[in-house]
Amino acid sequence: MKKNYFFVMCMLLVTLVSFGQNVFDNGNSTGLWSDNDNWDTGVKPVSTDLVQTSDVATNVVDEDFTIKNLIITSGSVTINPDAGTENITIDVNTTFTSATNNNTSTVSFESTGTNTLNMDVNITVLNSAAGRSYIKNQVATNTFNLTGDVALEGDVYIDNDGTMDLSGTFTQDGTNRSINLDGSGTTSFETGFDANAVQNLKLFNNGVVLHVNAGSNGNPVFDGVVTSQSATSEGNRKTFTMEFNNEDGFSLLRHQCFNYSTTNMTFNESMNDYGELRLFEETIVNITVASGKHAYFDASNGTAWKATSALNITGYDFSGANPSNIKFGSGDGALLADQLSAITLVGGADAGEEVALDANGYLVLASTVGVKDINAFDFAIYPNPVIDELTITTNETIESVQVLDLVGKTVISTSVVNGSVNVSSLKSGIYVVKVNSSNGAATSKFVKK
């Protein structure tokens, strides 16, 4: 017991001497970080200092600083530059990667109540020990406005449980860096935001909500790779929400939707070049397009959409100036047959109808281009309507079967037993059965009594 106590005390001592806590209390009332009398230690901060500030202080960063962490402990705080070019380099210098530990946070806004942090000063995010770096807004009722420019010399995790508005320019140090969005709050890319110099944007943990309110007239705010992170199983499925409120907010290389992820994308403004969609195992993507708007995607390689994926589209429009308001690539070969079979129209008179691409890549009803069957192979189902057992007959070797409702949610995922699938657990209604084989996928609708 004494040995353990001695060990804990030694570790605590090492921690205390390895970095200090310097509180900005504006003791000299000038508001300047360079003024020694404004710090409780009597000395302005150095690279090993954990800097703490609160609503008692006006912060004016009037020269460049290097510190270990910046923590806002109470109230609302504004941190402004003096001439507008000053920079705070925050080097957490640790391999410890827990999101709950402030030693891995470049900035941690932890004031309780309803508060606002306005941070206009430029920052460099650095972890010289190659661990993670977090910018955290930890309280659901708090708002964090990050208007300064952010230089990434490592990946950054924006862990936001409240409201976070980003309107600065993000750059990287030549390595492919990632902005990782985490937390259950709403993060918004506002006017002024620019991350074209950053390679990756990752929707990292379940519940992330992103609003894209910046970018217009062909000037996107991000043109790299978006990744909706995977989960390990259906029971751990991750759900992400993206809302585009300004035209051409993104112009992407691709959006990768990894295993067991559900990504909800709402286009309230037109998107001319969203890039390529990649749908992995058990992926669900729900796209909603506002009235009078369009969403154009690049062609997608056939291997990038797995047979168990689903793409559901609400707000499709086959009556506009173009054949429709959804487009993939520039020709009718932009999606393969099994990719087209993964698309479900949701709501409206054409819900559940088969789709195809016209000669210019616009999504249309298969019947309008003379396509009777876009399935990869033929199969039949009976009885239809069905009560208990749905029988499937085909010359193919069936690998798996999914049953989806008309909003694209997988309600049954199973294998065929004696040529049948038990659907007795389903509520009455219309469903889509998706049959997967080594040659691709095929779908058909049925009615459950």
TORKOL-4160 file (C-alpha; in steps of 0.2 Angstrom, whole numbers, padded with zeros to 4 digits, m for minus):
449
<pt num="1" X="0000" Y="0000" Z="0000"/>
<pt num="2" X="0014" Y="0012" Z="0005"/>
<pt num="3" X="0023" Y="0008" Z="m0011"/>
<pt num="4" X="0008" Y="0012" Z="m0022"/>
<pt num="5" X="0005" Y="0028" Z="m0012"/>
<pt num="6" X="0023" Y="0033" Z="m0015"/>
<pt num="7" X="0022" Y="0029" Z="m0034"/>
<pt num="8" X="0006" Y="0040" Z="m0036"/>
<pt num="9" X="0014" Y="0054" Z="m0027"/>
<pt num="10" X="0030" Y="0053" Z="m0038"/>
<pt num="11" X="0019" Y="0053" Z="m0053"/>
<pt num="12" X="0010" Y="0068" Z="m0047"/>
<pt num="13" X="0026" Y="0077" Z="m0044"/>
<pt num="14" X="0033" Y="0073" Z="m0061"/>
<pt num="15" X="0017" Y="0080" Z="m0068"/>
<pt num="16" X="0017" Y="0096" Z="m0059"/>
<pt num="17" X="0035" Y="0100" Z="m0063"/>
<pt num="18" X="0033" Y="0095" Z="m0081"/>
<pt num="19" X="0021" Y="0109" Z="m0085"/>
<pt num="20" X="0014" Y="0123" Z="m0075"/>
<pt num="21" X="m0003" Y="0131" Z="m0074"/>
<pt num="22" X="m0003" Y="0150" Z="m0078"/>
<pt num="23" X="m0019" Y="0159" Z="m0076"/>
<pt num="24" X="m0023" Y="0175" Z="m0086"/>
<pt num="25" X="m0032" Y="0186" Z="m0073"/>
<pt num="26" X="m0028" Y="0203" Z="m0081"/>
<pt num="27" X="m0021" Y="0209" Z="m0065"/>
<pt num="28" X="m0014" Y="0225" Z="m0073"/>
<pt num="29" X="m0030" Y="0227" Z="m0083"/>
<pt num="30" X="m0021" Y="0230" Z="m0100"/>
<pt num="31" X="m0028" Y="0214" Z="m0107"/>
<pt num="32" X="m0012" Y="0210" Z="m0115"/>
<pt num="33" X="m0004" Y="0193" Z="m0115"/>
<pt num="34" X="0013" Y="0201" Z="m0115"/>
<pt num="35" X="0011" Y="0210" Z="m0099"/>
<pt num="36" X="0018" Y="0199" Z="m0085"/>
<pt num="37" X="0007" Y="0207" Z="m0072"/>
<pt num="38" X="m0008" Y="0200" Z="m0081"/>
<pt num="39" X="m0003" Y="0182" Z="m0076"/>
<pt num="40" X="m0005" Y="0175" Z="m0059"/>
<pt num="41" X="0013" Y="0168" Z="m0059"/>
<pt num="42" X="0020" Y="0186" Z="m0063"/>
<pt num="43" X="0027" Y="0179" Z="m0080"/>
<pt num="44" X="0019" Y="0178" Z="m0097"/>
<pt num="45" X="0017" Y="0159" Z="m0102"/>
<pt num="46" X="0030" Y="0148" Z="m0110"/>
<pt num="47" X="0029" Y="0132" Z="m0120"/>
<pt num="48" X="0026" Y="0121" Z="m0105"/>
<pt num="49" X="0012" Y="0131" Z="m0098"/>
<pt num="50" X="m0006" Y="0125" Z="m0097"/>
<pt num="51" X="m0015" Y="0142" Z="m0099"/>
<pt num="52" X="m0031" Y="0146" Z="m0091"/>
<pt num="53" X="m0043" Y="0160" Z="m0093"/>
<pt num="54" X="m0060" Y="0165" Z="m0089"/>
<pt num="55" X="m0073" Y="0178" Z="m0090"/>
<pt num="56" X="m0064" Y="0190" Z="m0078"/>
<pt num="57" X="m0051" Y="0194" Z="m0091"/>
<pt num="58" X="m0050" Y="0203" Z="m0108"/>
<pt num="59" X="m0038" Y="0193" Z="m0119"/>
<pt num="60" X="m0027" Y="0202" Z="m0132"/>
<pt num="61" X="m0014" Y="0192" Z="m0139"/>
<pt num="62" X="m0001" Y="0205" Z="m0144"/>
<pt num="63" X="0014" Y="0194" Z="m0149"/>
<pt num="64" X="0017" Y="0176" Z="m0154"/>
<pt num="65" X="0016" Y="0163" Z="m0140"/>
<pt num="66" X="0019" Y="0144" Z="m0138"/>
<pt num="67" X="0010" Y="0135" Z="m0125"/>
<pt num="68" X="0004" Y="0118" Z="m0120"/>
<pt num="69" X="m0014" Y="0120" Z="m0118"/>
<pt num="70" X="m0028" Y="0133" Z="m0117"/>
<pt num="71" X="m0043" Y="0130" Z="m0105"/>
<pt num="72" X="m0058" Y="0142" Z="m0103"/>
<pt num="73" X="m0064" Y="0137" Z="m0086"/>
<pt num="74" X="m0079" Y="0149" Z="m0083"/>
<pt num="75" X="m0090" Y="0161" Z="m0092"/>
<pt num="76" X="m0089" Y="0169" Z="m0109"/>
<pt num="77" X="m0072" Y="0174" Z="m0116"/>
<pt num="78" X="m0065" Y="0183" Z="m0131"/>
<pt num="79" X="m0048" Y="0181" Z="m0137"/>
<pt num="80" X="m0042" Y="0193" Z="m0150"/>
<pt num="81" X="m0026" Y="0197" Z="m0159"/>
<pt num="82" X="m0018" Y="0214" Z="m0158"/>
<pt num="83" X="m0012" Y="0218" Z="m0175"/>
<pt num="84" X="m0022" Y="0203" Z="m0183"/>
<pt num="85" X="m0007" Y="0192" Z="m0187"/>
<pt num="86" X="m0002" Y="0185" Z="m0170"/>
<pt num="87" X="m0002" Y="0166" Z="m0168"/>
<pt num="88" X="m0003" Y="0154" Z="m0153"/>
<pt num="89" X="0006" Y="0138" Z="m0156"/>
<pt num="90" X="m0002" Y="0125" Z="m0145"/>
<pt num="91" X="0009" Y="0109" Z="m0143"/>
<pt num="92" X="0001" Y="0097" Z="m0131"/>
<pt num="93" X="0016" Y="0086" Z="m0133"/>
<pt num="94" X="0009" Y="0069" Z="m0127"/>
<pt num="95" X="0005" Y="0052" Z="m0133"/>
<pt num="96" X="m0010" Y="0050" Z="m0122"/>
<pt num="97" X="m0025" Y="0050" Z="m0133"/>
<pt num="98" X="m0041" Y="0050" Z="m0121"/>
<pt num="99" X="m0053" Y="0063" Z="m0127"/>
<pt num="100" X="m0058" Y="0066" Z="m0108"/>
<pt num="101" X="m0041" Y="0072" Z="m0103"/>
<pt num="102" X="m0036" Y="0090" Z="m0105"/>
<pt num="103" X="m0018" Y="0087" Z="m0108"/>
<pt num="104" X="m0023" Y="0081" Z="m0126"/>
<pt num="105" X="m0033" Y="0097" Z="m0129"/>
<pt num="106" X="m0026" Y="0112" Z="m0139"/>
<pt num="107" X="m0042" Y="0122" Z="m0133"/>
<pt num="108" X="m0054" Y="0116" Z="m0120"/>
<pt num="109" X="m0070" Y="0126" Z="m0118"/>
<pt num="110" X="m0078" Y="0119" Z="m0102"/>
<pt num="111" X="m0088" Y="0134" Z="m0094"/>
<pt num="112" X="m0104" Y="0128" Z="m0087"/>
<pt num="113" X="m0120" Y="0137" Z="m0091"/>
<pt num="114" X="m0124" Y="0146" Z="m0107"/>
<pt num="115" X="m0108" Y="0154" Z="m0113"/>
<pt num="116" X="m0098" Y="0160" Z="m0129"/>
<pt num="117" X="m0080" Y="0158" Z="m0133"/>
<pt num="118" X="m0075" Y="0170" Z="m0147"/>
<pt num="119" X="m0057" Y="0165" Z="m0153"/>
<pt num="120" X="m0051" Y="0176" Z="m0167"/>
<pt num="121" X="m0033" Y="0174" Z="m0164"/>
<pt num="122" X="m0023" Y="0162" Z="m0176"/>
<pt num="123" X="m0018" Y="0145" Z="m0169"/>
<pt num="124" X="m0006" Y="0131" Z="m0174"/>
<pt num="125" X="m0011" Y="0114" Z="m0168"/>
<pt num="126" X="0004" Y="0104" Z="m0164"/>
<pt num="127" X="0007" Y="0088" Z="m0155"/>
<pt num="128" X="0026" Y="0085" Z="m0156"/>
<pt num="129" X="0023" Y="0068" Z="m0147"/>
<pt num="130" X="0012" Y="0062" Z="m0162"/>
<pt num="131" X="m0003" Y="0059" Z="m0151"/>
<pt num="132" X="m0020" Y="0066" Z="m0154"/>
<pt num="133" X="m0025" Y="0085" Z="m0153"/>
<pt num="134" X="m0042" Y="0090" Z="m0148"/>
<pt num="135" X="m0052" Y="0107" Z="m0149"/>
<pt num="136" X="m0066" Y="0104" Z="m0137"/>
<pt num="137" X="m0083" Y="0112" Z="m0133"/>
<pt num="138" X="m0088" Y="0102" Z="m0119"/>
<pt num="139" X="m0105" Y="0109" Z="m0113"/>
<pt num="140" X="m0121" Y="0107" Z="m0124"/>
<pt num="141" X="m0127" Y="0125" Z="m0120"/>
<pt num="142" X="m0110" Y="0133" Z="m0125"/>
<pt num="143" X="m0106" Y="0141" Z="m0142"/>
<pt num="144" X="m0088" Y="0142" Z="m0148"/>
<pt num="145" X="m0084" Y="0154" Z="m0163"/>
<pt num="146" X="m0067" Y="0150" Z="m0170"/>
<pt num="147" X="m0064" Y="0164" Z="m0183"/>
<pt num="148" X="m0045" Y="0164" Z="m0183"/>
<pt num="149" X="m0034" Y="0153" Z="m0195"/>
<pt num="150" X="m0029" Y="0136" Z="m0190"/>
<pt num="151" X="m0013" Y="0128" Z="m0196"/>
<pt num="152" X="m0013" Y="0109" Z="m0193"/>
<pt num="153" X="0004" Y="0101" Z="m0189"/>
<pt num="154" X="m0006" Y="0085" Z="m0185"/>
<pt num="155" X="m0023" Y="0078" Z="m0186"/>
<pt num="156" X="m0036" Y="0088" Z="m0176"/>
<pt num="157" X="m0052" Y="0081" Z="m0167"/>
<pt num="158" X="m0066" Y="0094" Z="m0165"/>
<pt num="159" X="m0075" Y="0087" Z="m0151"/>
<pt num="160" X="m0091" Y="0097" Z="m0150"/>
<pt num="161" X="m0106" Y="0094" Z="m0139"/>
<pt num="162" X="m0113" Y="0111" Z="m0141"/>
<pt num="163" X="m0113" Y="0124" Z="m0155"/>
<pt num="164" X="m0097" Y="0127" Z="m0165"/>
<pt num="165" X="m0095" Y="0139" Z="m0179"/>
<pt num="166" X="m0079" Y="0139" Z="m0189"/>
<pt num="167" X="m0076" Y="0153" Z="m0201"/>
<pt num="168" X="m0057" Y="0153" Z="m0202"/>
<pt num="169" X="m0044" Y="0145" Z="m0215"/>
<pt num="170" X="m0038" Y="0128" Z="m0211"/>
<pt num="171" X="m0021" Y="0123" Z="m0218"/>
<pt num="172" X="m0009" Y="0108" Z="m0217"/>
<pt num="173" X="0009" Y="0106" Z="m0216"/>
<pt num="174" X="0012" Y="0096" Z="m0232"/>
<pt num="175" X="0006" Y="0079" Z="m0224"/>
<pt num="176" X="m0012" Y="0073" Z="m0227"/>
<pt num="177" X="m0020" Y="0079" Z="m0212"/>
<pt num="178" X="m0038" Y="0076" Z="m0206"/>
<pt num="179" X="m0051" Y="0087" Z="m0198"/>
<pt num="180" X="m0061" Y="0074" Z="m0187"/>
<pt num="181" X="m0078" Y="0079" Z="m0182"/>
<pt num="182" X="m0083" Y="0072" Z="m0165"/>
<pt num="183" X="m0096" Y="0074" Z="m0152"/>
<pt num="184" X="m0115" Y="0076" Z="m0152"/>
<pt num="185" X="m0117" Y="0095" Z="m0155"/>
<pt num="186" X="m0119" Y="0105" Z="m0172"/>
<pt num="187" X="m0103" Y="0110" Z="m0181"/>
<pt num="188" X="m0106" Y="0123" Z="m0194"/>
<pt num="189" X="m0094" Y="0129" Z="m0208"/>
<pt num="190" X="m0098" Y="0148" Z="m0209"/>
<pt num="191" X="m0094" Y="0162" Z="m0221"/>
<pt num="192" X="m0075" Y="0163" Z="m0222"/>
<pt num="193" X="m0072" Y="0145" Z="m0219"/>
<pt num="194" X="m0059" Y="0137" Z="m0231"/>
<pt num="195" X="m0052" Y="0120" Z="m0229"/>
<pt num="196" X="m0047" Y="0117" Z="m0247"/>
<pt num="197" X="m0029" Y="0115" Z="m0241"/>
<pt num="198" X="m0034" Y="0100" Z="m0230"/>
<pt num="199" X="m0035" Y="0083" Z="m0237"/>
<pt num="200" X="m0047" Y="0074" Z="m0226"/>
<pt num="201" X="m0063" Y="0077" Z="m0217"/>
<pt num="202" X="m0069" Y="0063" Z="m0206"/>
<pt num="203" X="m0086" Y="0061" Z="m0198"/>
<pt num="204" X="m0079" Y="0052" Z="m0183"/>
<pt num="205" X="m0091" Y="0047" Z="m0170"/>
<pt num="206" X="m0110" Y="0043" Z="m0169"/>
<pt num="207" X="m0122" Y="0058" Z="m0169"/>
<pt num="208" X="m0111" Y="0071" Z="m0178"/>
<pt num="209" X="m0121" Y="0085" Z="m0186"/>
<pt num="210" X="m0112" Y="0096" Z="m0199"/>
<pt num="211" X="m0120" Y="0111" Z="m0207"/>
<pt num="212" X="m0111" Y="0118" Z="m0222"/>
<pt num="213" X="m0116" Y="0137" Z="m0223"/>
<pt num="214" X="m0101" Y="0143" Z="m0233"/>
<pt num="215" X="m0095" Y="0142" Z="m0251"/>
<pt num="216" X="m0105" Y="0148" Z="m0267"/>
<pt num="217" X="m0103" Y="0151" Z="m0285"/>
<pt num="218" X="m0091" Y="0137" Z="m0289"/>
<pt num="219" X="m0080" Y="0142" Z="m0274"/>
<pt num="220" X="m0080" Y="0126" Z="m0263"/>
<pt num="221" X="m0074" Y="0127" Z="m0245"/>
<pt num="222" X="m0068" Y="0109" Z="m0245"/>
<pt num="223" X="m0063" Y="0098" Z="m0260"/>
<pt num="224" X="m0054" Y="0083" Z="m0252"/>
<pt num="225" X="m0061" Y="0066" Z="m0245"/>
<pt num="226" X="m0075" Y="0065" Z="m0233"/>
<pt num="227" X="m0076" Y="0049" Z="m0223"/>
<pt num="228" X="m0091" Y="0043" Z="m0213"/>
<pt num="229" X="m0083" Y="0032" Z="m0200"/>
<pt num="230" X="m0087" Y="0013" Z="m0198"/>
<pt num="231" X="m0094" Y="0003" Z="m0184"/>
<pt num="232" X="m0091" Y="m0015" Z="m0180"/>
<pt num="233" X="m0109" Y="m0021" Z="m0181"/>
<pt num="234" X="m0127" Y="m0017" Z="m0184"/>
<pt num="235" X="m0129" Y="m0015" Z="m0166"/>
<pt num="236" X="m0116" Y="m0001" Z="m0165"/>
<pt num="237" X="m0121" Y="0008" Z="m0181"/>
<pt num="238" X="m0115" Y="0026" Z="m0182"/>
<pt num="239" X="m0127" Y="0040" Z="m0189"/>
<pt num="240" X="m0121" Y="0056" Z="m0196"/>
<pt num="241" X="m0130" Y="0071" Z="m0203"/>
<pt num="242" X="m0124" Y="0084" Z="m0216"/>
<pt num="243" X="m0135" Y="0099" Z="m0221"/>
<pt num="244" X="m0129" Y="0110" Z="m0236"/>
<pt num="245" X="m0136" Y="0127" Z="m0235"/>
<pt num="246" X="m0125" Y="0136" Z="m0248"/>
<pt num="247" X="m0122" Y="0132" Z="m0266"/>
<pt num="248" X="m0107" Y="0122" Z="m0270"/>
<pt num="249" X="m0101" Y="0121" Z="m0252"/>
<pt num="250" X="m0091" Y="0105" Z="m0256"/>
<pt num="251" X="m0082" Y="0099" Z="m0272"/>
<pt num="252" X="m0076" Y="0082" Z="m0268"/>
<pt num="253" X="m0064" Y="0069" Z="m0273"/>
<pt num="254" X="m0076" Y="0056" Z="m0265"/>
<pt num="255" X="m0086" Y="0053" Z="m0250"/>
<pt num="256" X="m0083" Y="0036" Z="m0242"/>
<pt num="257" X="m0097" Y="0029" Z="m0231"/>
<pt num="258" X="m0089" Y="0014" Z="m0221"/>
<pt num="259" X="m0097" Y="m0001" Z="m0213"/>
<pt num="260" X="m0113" Y="0000" Z="m0203"/>
<pt num="261" X="m0114" Y="0019" Z="m0205"/>
<pt num="262" X="m0130" Y="0029" Z="m0209"/>
<pt num="263" X="m0127" Y="0046" Z="m0217"/>
<pt num="264" X="m0141" Y="0058" Z="m0219"/>
<pt num="265" X="m0137" Y="0072" Z="m0232"/>
<pt num="266" X="m0149" Y="0086" Z="m0235"/>
<pt num="267" X="m0146" Y="0098" Z="m0250"/>
<pt num="268" X="m0155" Y="0114" Z="m0247"/>
<pt num="269" X="m0145" Y="0122" Z="m0261"/>
<pt num="270" X="m0138" Y="0115" Z="m0277"/>
<pt num="271" X="m0122" Y="0105" Z="m0277"/>
<pt num="272" X="m0114" Y="0104" Z="m0294"/>
<pt num="273" X="m0099" Y="0092" Z="m0290"/>
<pt num="274" X="m0101" Y="0082" Z="m0274"/>
<pt num="275" X="m0089" Y="0069" Z="m0280"/>
<pt num="276" X="m0089" Y="0050" Z="m0280"/>
<pt num="277" X="m0100" Y="0040" Z="m0267"/>
<pt num="278" X="m0092" Y="0025" Z="m0260"/>
<pt num="279" X="m0104" Y="0014" Z="m0250"/>
<pt num="280" X="m0097" Y="0000" Z="m0240"/>
<pt num="281" X="m0104" Y="m0015" Z="m0231"/>
<pt num="282" X="m0121" Y="m0012" Z="m0223"/>
<pt num="283" X="m0120" Y="0006" Z="m0227"/>
<pt num="284" X="m0136" Y="0017" Z="m0228"/>
<pt num="285" X="m0136" Y="0034" Z="m0237"/>
<pt num="286" X="m0151" Y="0045" Z="m0236"/>
<pt num="287" X="m0152" Y="0060" Z="m0248"/>
<pt num="288" X="m0165" Y="0073" Z="m0248"/>
<pt num="289" X="m0165" Y="0087" Z="m0261"/>
<pt num="290" X="m0175" Y="0103" Z="m0258"/>
<pt num="291" X="m0188" Y="0108" Z="m0271"/>
<pt num="292" X="m0180" Y="0117" Z="m0286"/>
<pt num="293" X="m0162" Y="0111" Z="m0281"/>
<pt num="294" X="m0151" Y="0098" Z="m0288"/>
<pt num="295" X="m0137" Y="0086" Z="m0282"/>
<pt num="296" X="m0124" Y="0080" Z="m0295"/>
<pt num="297" X="m0112" Y="0066" Z="m0291"/>
<pt num="298" X="m0097" Y="0059" Z="m0300"/>
<pt num="299" X="m0097" Y="0042" Z="m0308"/>
<pt num="300" X="m0093" Y="0028" Z="m0295"/>
<pt num="301" X="m0083" Y="0013" Z="m0298"/>
<pt num="302" X="m0093" Y="m0003" Z="m0297"/>
<pt num="303" X="m0082" Y="m0011" Z="m0284"/>
<pt num="304" X="m0085" Y="0004" Z="m0272"/>
<pt num="305" X="m0103" Y="0000" Z="m0269"/>
<pt num="306" X="m0106" Y="m0016" Z="m0259"/>
<pt num="307" X="m0121" Y="m0027" Z="m0262"/>
<pt num="308" X="m0127" Y="m0024" Z="m0244"/>
<pt num="309" X="m0127" Y="m0005" Z="m0246"/>
<pt num="310" X="m0143" Y="0006" Z="m0249"/>
<pt num="311" X="m0145" Y="0023" Z="m0256"/>
<pt num="312" X="m0162" Y="0031" Z="m0253"/>
<pt num="313" X="m0167" Y="0047" Z="m0262"/>
<pt num="314" X="m0181" Y="0059" Z="m0256"/>
<pt num="315" X="m0185" Y="0075" Z="m0266"/>
<pt num="316" X="m0181" Y="0068" Z="m0283"/>
<pt num="317" X="m0189" Y="0078" Z="m0297"/>
<pt num="318" X="m0192" Y="0071" Z="m0315"/>
<pt num="319" X="m0201" Y="0086" Z="m0321"/>
<pt num="320" X="m0188" Y="0100" Z="m0321"/>
<pt num="321" X="m0178" Y="0107" Z="m0336"/>
<pt num="322" X="m0166" Y="0093" Z="m0335"/>
<pt num="323" X="m0172" Y="0075" Z="m0335"/>
<pt num="324" X="m0170" Y="0075" Z="m0316"/>
<pt num="325" X="m0162" Y="0084" Z="m0302"/>
<pt num="326" X="m0150" Y="0070" Z="m0298"/>
<pt num="327" X="m0135" Y="0066" Z="m0308"/>
<pt num="328" X="m0121" Y="0053" Z="m0308"/>
<pt num="329" X="m0106" Y="0056" Z="m0320"/>
<pt num="330" X="m0109" Y="0061" Z="m0338"/>
<pt num="331" X="m0116" Y="0045" Z="m0346"/>
<pt num="332" X="m0128" Y="0031" Z="m0344"/>
<pt num="333" X="m0113" Y="0019" Z="m0339"/>
<pt num="334" X="m0109" Y="0030" Z="m0323"/>
<pt num="335" X="m0117" Y="0017" Z="m0312"/>
<pt num="336" X="m0118" Y="m0002" Z="m0314"/>
<pt num="337" X="m0134" Y="m0012" Z="m0314"/>
<pt num="338" X="m0131" Y="m0018" Z="m0296"/>
<pt num="339" X="m0128" Y="0000" Z="m0290"/>
<pt num="340" X="m0144" Y="0006" Z="m0298"/>
<pt num="341" X="m0153" Y="m0008" Z="m0289"/>
<pt num="342" X="m0146" Y="m0001" Z="m0273"/>
<pt num="343" X="m0156" Y="0016" Z="m0276"/>
<pt num="344" X="m0173" Y="0017" Z="m0269"/>
<pt num="345" X="m0185" Y="0032" Z="m0272"/>
<pt num="346" X="m0194" Y="0037" Z="m0256"/>
<pt num="347" X="m0210" Y="0046" Z="m0256"/>
<pt num="348" X="m0221" Y="0053" Z="m0270"/>
<pt num="349" X="m0230" Y="0044" Z="m0284"/>
<pt num="350" X="m0214" Y="0035" Z="m0290"/>
<pt num="351" X="m0208" Y="0028" Z="m0273"/>
<pt num="352" X="m0200" Y="0011" Z="m0275"/>
<pt num="353" X="m0199" Y="0012" Z="m0294"/>
<pt num="354" X="m0184" Y="0005" Z="m0303"/>
<pt num="355" X="m0171" Y="0019" Z="m0309"/>
<pt num="356" X="m0159" Y="0020" Z="m0323"/>
<pt num="357" X="m0147" Y="0034" Z="m0330"/>
<pt num="358" X="m0150" Y="0043" Z="m0346"/>
<pt num="359" X="m0137" Y="0046" Z="m0359"/>
<pt num="360" X="m0131" Y="0061" Z="m0349"/>
<pt num="361" X="m0130" Y="0053" Z="m0332"/>
<pt num="362" X="m0147" Y="0060" Z="m0325"/>
<pt num="363" X="m0157" Y="0048" Z="m0314"/>
<pt num="364" X="m0173" Y="0043" Z="m0322"/>
<pt num="365" X="m0186" Y="0030" Z="m0321"/>
<pt num="366" X="m0181" Y="0014" Z="m0329"/>
<pt num="367" X="m0197" Y="0013" Z="m0339"/>
<pt num="368" X="m0194" Y="0030" Z="m0347"/>
<pt num="369" X="m0178" Y="0024" Z="m0356"/>
<pt num="370" X="m0185" Y="0007" Z="m0361"/>
<pt num="371" X="m0176" Y="m0003" Z="m0347"/>
<pt num="372" X="m0187" Y="m0017" Z="m0341"/>
<pt num="373" X="m0174" Y="m0025" Z="m0329"/>
<pt num="374" X="m0159" Y="m0018" Z="m0322"/>
<pt num="375" X="m0156" Y="m0032" Z="m0310"/>
<pt num="376" X="m0140" Y="m0042" Z="m0312"/>
<pt num="377" X="m0149" Y="m0058" Z="m0314"/>
<pt num="378" X="m0167" Y="m0065" Z="m0314"/>
<pt num="379" X="m0177" Y="m0071" Z="m0299"/>
<pt num="380" X="m0195" Y="m0074" Z="m0294"/>
<pt num="381" X="m0204" Y="m0073" Z="m0277"/>
<pt num="382" X="m0220" Y="m0080" Z="m0271"/>
<pt num="383" X="m0233" Y="m0079" Z="m0264"/>
<pt num="384" X="m0235" Y="m0060" Z="m0266"/>
<pt num="385" X="m0243" Y="m0054" Z="m0255"/>
<pt num="386" X="m0235" Y="m0065" Z="m0242"/>
<pt num="387" X="m0239" Y="m0069" Z="m0224"/>
<pt num="388" X="m0225" Y="m0079" Z="m0217"/>
<pt num="389" X="m0213" Y="m0087" Z="m0229"/>
<pt num="390" X="m0207" Y="m0078" Z="m0245"/>
<pt num="391" X="m0200" Y="m0091" Z="m0257"/>
<pt num="392" X="m0186" Y="m0086" Z="m0269"/>
<pt num="393" X="m0182" Y="m0095" Z="m0285"/>
<pt num="394" X="m0167" Y="m0092" Z="m0296"/>
<pt num="395" X="m0153" Y="m0101" Z="m0305"/>
<pt num="396" X="m0140" Y="m0091" Z="m0295"/>
<pt num="397" X="m0132" Y="m0096" Z="m0279"/>
<pt num="398" X="m0139" Y="m0084" Z="m0266"/>
<pt num="399" X="m0126" Y="m0077" Z="m0254"/>
<pt num="400" X="m0137" Y="m0066" Z="m0244"/>
<pt num="401" X="m0154" Y="m0058" Z="m0243"/>
<pt num="402" X="m0160" Y="m0041" Z="m0236"/>
<pt num="403" X="m0177" Y="m0035" Z="m0234"/>
<pt num="404" X="m0179" Y="m0016" Z="m0234"/>
<pt num="405" X="m0193" Y="m0004" Z="m0230"/>
<pt num="406" X="m0197" Y="0010" Z="m0242"/>
<pt num="407" X="m0186" Y="0022" Z="m0233"/>
<pt num="408" X="m0171" Y="0011" Z="m0236"/>
<pt num="409" X="m0169" Y="0004" Z="m0218"/>
<pt num="410" X="m0164" Y="m0015" Z="m0218"/>
<pt num="411" X="m0177" Y="m0024" Z="m0208"/>
<pt num="412" X="m0171" Y="m0041" Z="m0211"/>
<pt num="413" X="m0153" Y="m0047" Z="m0216"/>
<pt num="414" X="m0152" Y="m0066" Z="m0218"/>
<pt num="415" X="m0148" Y="m0081" Z="m0228"/>
<pt num="416" X="m0160" Y="m0092" Z="m0238"/>
<pt num="417" X="m0166" Y="m0108" Z="m0229"/>
<pt num="418" X="m0174" Y="m0121" Z="m0240"/>
<pt num="419" X="m0177" Y="m0107" Z="m0253"/>
<pt num="420" X="m0187" Y="m0096" Z="m0242"/>
<pt num="421" X="m0185" Y="m0081" Z="m0230"/>
<pt num="422" X="m0196" Y="m0079" Z="m0215"/>
<pt num="423" X="m0205" Y="m0062" Z="m0215"/>
<pt num="424" X="m0218" Y="m0066" Z="m0202"/>
<pt num="425" X="m0211" Y="m0053" Z="m0190"/>
<pt num="426" X="m0214" Y="m0038" Z="m0203"/>
<pt num="427" X="m0228" Y="m0026" Z="m0201"/>
<pt num="428" X="m0240" Y="m0025" Z="m0215"/>
<pt num="429" X="m0234" Y="m0015" Z="m0230"/>
<pt num="430" X="m0223" Y="m0014" Z="m0245"/>
<pt num="431" X="m0205" Y="m0020" Z="m0244"/>
<pt num="432" X="m0190" Y="m0022" Z="m0256"/>
<pt num="433" X="m0181" Y="m0039" Z="m0256"/>
<pt num="434" X="m0163" Y="m0038" Z="m0261"/>
<pt num="435" X="m0155" Y="m0054" Z="m0267"/>
<pt num="436" X="m0136" Y="m0055" Z="m0268"/>
<pt num="437" X="m0125" Y="m0067" Z="m0277"/>
<pt num="438" X="m0107" Y="m0067" Z="m0283"/>
<pt num="439" X="m0114" Y="m0060" Z="m0300"/>
<pt num="440" X="m0122" Y="m0044" Z="m0291"/>
<pt num="441" X="m0138" Y="m0040" Z="m0284"/>
<pt num="442" X="m0156" Y="m0040" Z="m0289"/>
<pt num="443" X="m0172" Y="m0033" Z="m0281"/>
<pt num="444" X="m0191" Y="m0034" Z="m0281"/>
<pt num="445" X="m0205" Y="m0027" Z="m0271"/>
<pt num="446" X="m0217" Y="m0037" Z="m0262"/>
<pt num="447" X="m0232" Y="m0034" Z="m0250"/>
<pt num="448" X="m0233" Y="m0041" Z="m0232"/>
<pt num="449" X="m0251" Y="m0045" Z="m0227"/>
